[in-house]
Amino acid sequence: MRHGAINLAFAVDRTKNAPALDEADLEDARDSLEGDSEAYRRLVERHQAYVGQILWRFSRDRQVHEELVQDVFVEAYLNLNSYREEAPFAHWLARIATRVGYRYWKQTKRQRRRENFSFKDWDQLLAEPSERMDPSQAAALVHELLAQLPPRDRLVLTLRYLQELDVAEAARRTGWSKTMVKVQTWRALKKLQKIAARAGKEISLS
């Protein structure tokens, strides 16, 4: 890594992919619509960890994170009749989780003044030998850096570079067109590069 380069790859999400289409999910979703609370409890238990992984990108405050996860399953329950069984239930939940996390960012952005990101901690991290670097610390710093961007820009960079989603999947998660994802990614990168350039830094994607 070049000195002063901010490597977003440190924060890449290495979690497992979403579960595939599962007959148990389909059956529990149908039973939940009929008022079976135990069926919905099974859906929550089956997918809670996956939803939690997605929302860790939106808040690293554990209390907030737990509340966001709960919000996803409440919203999913209230909109269960909109689930179409052609796609895995987990994919449907991922889209709701993205929407909930994005809404949280927009709300908190309005409630507090944007704080200036300090590159001091990043410089200290880069001063460490590569074998001693703490990936979790680097991920937290990237999270703080992206928080300097408007929520829409922060979202697209999180999906494309931290969760490593392709354009098609990012479009599905957000409800945007593929063209919009590409344009928004380009604009967001330009803004991020300007923030880094003011401090004499560069953005590295790999």
C-alpha positions as CSV (number, residue, x, y, z in Angstrom):
1,M,0.0,0.0,0.0
2,R,1.3,3.5,-0.8
3,H,2.0,5.7,2.1
4,G,-1.1,7.8,2.8
5,A,-3.4,5.7,0.8
6,I,-6.8,4.8,2.3
7,N,-7.5,1.2,1.4
8,L,-11.3,0.5,1.4
9,A,-10.5,-3.2,1.0
10,F,-9.7,-3.4,4.7
11,A,-13.4,-3.1,5.4
12,V,-14.7,-5.6,2.8
13,D,-17.5,-7.8,4.2
14,R,-16.3,-11.4,4.1
15,T,-19.6,-12.8,5.4
16,K,-21.4,-15.6,3.8
17,N,-23.8,-15.1,0.9
18,A,-27.6,-15.0,1.5
19,P,-29.3,-18.4,1.8
20,A,-30.9,-19.8,-1.3
21,L,-34.6,-20.4,-1.9
22,D,-35.8,-22.6,0.9
23,E,-39.0,-24.5,1.1
24,A,-39.1,-24.0,4.9
25,D,-39.0,-20.3,4.4
26,L,-41.9,-20.4,1.9
27,E,-44.0,-22.5,4.2
28,D,-43.3,-20.4,7.2
29,A,-44.0,-17.2,5.3
30,R,-47.4,-18.6,4.2
31,D,-48.2,-19.7,7.7
32,S,-47.2,-16.3,9.1
33,L,-49.7,-14.7,6.8
34,E,-52.3,-17.0,8.3
35,G,-51.5,-15.6,11.8
36,D,-49.0,-18.3,12.9
37,S,-46.7,-16.4,15.2
38,E,-44.4,-19.5,15.7
39,A,-43.8,-19.7,12.0
40,Y,-42.6,-16.0,11.9
41,R,-40.4,-16.7,14.9
42,R,-38.7,-19.4,13.0
43,L,-38.1,-17.0,10.1
44,V,-36.6,-14.5,12.4
45,E,-34.3,-17.1,14.1
46,R,-33.3,-18.5,10.7
47,H,-32.3,-15.1,9.2
48,Q,-31.4,-12.9,12.2
49,A,-27.6,-13.4,11.8
50,Y,-27.7,-12.6,8.1
51,V,-29.7,-9.4,8.6
52,G,-27.4,-8.5,11.5
53,Q,-24.4,-8.8,9.2
54,I,-25.9,-6.4,6.7
55,L,-26.8,-3.8,9.3
56,W,-23.4,-3.8,11.0
57,R,-22.4,-1.7,8.0
58,F,-25.0,0.9,9.0
59,S,-24.2,1.2,12.7
60,R,-21.5,-0.1,14.9
61,D,-23.3,0.9,18.1
62,R,-24.6,-2.4,19.4
63,Q,-27.8,-1.0,20.9
64,V,-28.6,0.9,17.7
65,H,-27.7,-2.2,15.7
66,E,-30.1,-4.4,17.6
67,E,-32.9,-1.9,17.2
68,L,-32.3,-1.7,13.4
69,V,-32.4,-5.5,13.2
70,Q,-35.7,-5.5,15.1
71,D,-37.0,-2.8,12.7
72,V,-36.3,-5.0,9.7
73,F,-38.3,-7.9,11.1
74,V,-41.2,-5.6,12.1
75,E,-41.3,-4.0,8.7
76,A,-41.0,-7.4,7.0
77,Y,-43.9,-8.7,9.1
78,L,-46.1,-5.8,8.2
79,N,-45.3,-6.2,4.5
80,L,-45.2,-9.9,4.4
81,N,-48.0,-10.0,1.8
82,S,-45.7,-8.2,-0.6
83,Y,-43.2,-11.1,-0.6
84,R,-43.0,-12.9,-3.9
85,E,-41.9,-16.5,-3.7
86,E,-39.8,-16.4,-6.9
87,A,-36.8,-15.1,-4.9
88,P,-35.3,-16.4,-1.6
89,F,-36.8,-14.9,1.5
90,A,-33.3,-13.7,2.6
91,H,-33.0,-11.6,-0.6
92,W,-36.3,-9.9,0.2
93,L,-35.0,-9.3,3.8
94,A,-31.7,-7.9,2.5
95,R,-33.6,-5.2,0.5
96,I,-35.6,-4.3,3.6
97,A,-32.5,-4.2,5.7
98,T,-30.8,-1.9,3.2
99,R,-33.8,0.4,3.3
100,V,-33.9,0.5,7.1
101,G,-30.2,1.2,7.4
102,Y,-30.4,3.9,4.7
103,R,-33.3,5.6,6.5
104,Y,-31.4,5.5,9.8
105,W,-28.4,7.3,8.1
106,K,-30.7,10.0,6.7
107,Q,-32.4,10.5,10.1
108,T,-29.1,10.8,12.0
109,K,-27.6,13.1,9.3
110,R,-30.4,15.6,10.0
111,Q,-30.1,15.3,13.7
112,R,-26.4,16.1,14.1
113,R,-23.8,18.3,12.4
114,R,-21.4,16.4,10.3
115,E,-18.2,15.8,12.2
116,N,-14.8,16.3,10.5
117,F,-13.0,13.0,9.9
118,S,-9.5,12.9,11.4
119,F,-6.8,11.1,9.5
120,K,-4.5,10.9,12.5
121,D,-5.7,7.5,13.5
122,W,-5.3,6.3,10.0
123,D,-1.7,7.5,9.8
124,Q,-1.0,5.7,13.1
125,L,-2.5,2.5,11.7
126,L,-0.4,2.7,8.5
127,A,2.7,3.1,10.7
128,E,2.2,-0.4,12.0
129,P,3.8,-3.3,10.3
130,S,1.3,-5.0,8.0
131,E,1.2,-8.2,10.0
132,R,0.2,-6.2,13.1
133,M,-2.5,-4.1,11.5
134,D,-5.9,-4.6,13.1
135,P,-8.5,-5.2,10.3
136,S,-11.4,-4.3,12.6
137,Q,-9.8,-1.0,13.5
138,A,-9.3,-0.2,9.8
139,A,-12.9,-1.2,9.1
140,A,-14.1,1.2,11.8
141,L,-12.0,4.0,10.3
142,V,-13.5,3.4,6.8
143,H,-16.9,3.4,8.4
144,E,-16.2,6.9,9.9
145,L,-14.7,8.2,6.7
146,L,-17.8,7.2,4.6
147,A,-20.0,8.9,7.2
148,Q,-18.6,12.2,5.9
149,L,-20.6,11.6,2.7
150,P,-24.3,12.2,2.1
151,P,-26.3,9.0,2.9
152,R,-27.0,8.2,-0.8
153,D,-23.3,8.3,-1.6
154,R,-22.4,6.4,1.5
155,L,-24.9,3.7,0.7
156,V,-23.7,3.0,-2.9
157,L,-20.0,2.8,-1.8
158,T,-20.9,0.5,1.1
159,L,-22.8,-1.8,-1.2
160,R,-20.3,-1.8,-4.1
161,Y,-17.0,-1.8,-2.3
162,L,-17.5,-3.0,1.3
163,Q,-20.1,-5.7,0.6
164,E,-18.7,-6.3,-2.9
165,L,-22.0,-6.4,-4.6
166,D,-22.1,-6.2,-8.3
167,V,-24.1,-3.5,-10.1
168,A,-27.1,-5.7,-10.6
169,E,-27.4,-6.8,-7.0
170,A,-26.8,-3.2,-5.7
171,A,-29.6,-2.1,-8.0
172,R,-31.9,-4.8,-6.6
173,R,-31.1,-3.9,-3.0
174,T,-31.7,-0.1,-3.5
175,G,-34.5,-0.2,-6.1
176,W,-32.4,1.9,-8.4
177,S,-31.6,1.3,-12.0
178,K,-28.3,-0.2,-13.0
179,T,-27.4,3.1,-14.7
180,M,-28.2,5.0,-11.5
181,V,-26.0,2.7,-9.5
182,K,-23.1,3.3,-11.9
183,V,-23.6,7.1,-11.9
184,Q,-24.0,7.3,-8.2
185,T,-20.9,5.2,-7.6
186,W,-18.8,7.5,-9.8
187,R,-20.1,10.6,-8.1
188,A,-19.6,9.2,-4.6
189,L,-16.0,8.2,-5.4
190,K,-15.3,11.7,-6.7
191,K,-16.6,13.2,-3.4
192,L,-14.6,10.7,-1.3
193,Q,-11.4,11.4,-3.3
194,K,-11.9,15.2,-2.7
195,I,-12.2,14.6,1.1
196,A,-9.0,12.5,1.0
197,A,-7.1,14.9,-1.2
198,R,-7.7,17.8,1.1
199,A,-5.6,15.8,3.7
200,G,-3.0,14.7,1.1
201,K,-4.4,11.2,1.0
202,E,-5.4,8.8,-1.8
203,I,-8.3,6.3,-2.0
204,S,-7.4,2.7,-2.8
205,L,-10.1,0.2,-3.7
206,S,-7.9,-2.9,-3.5
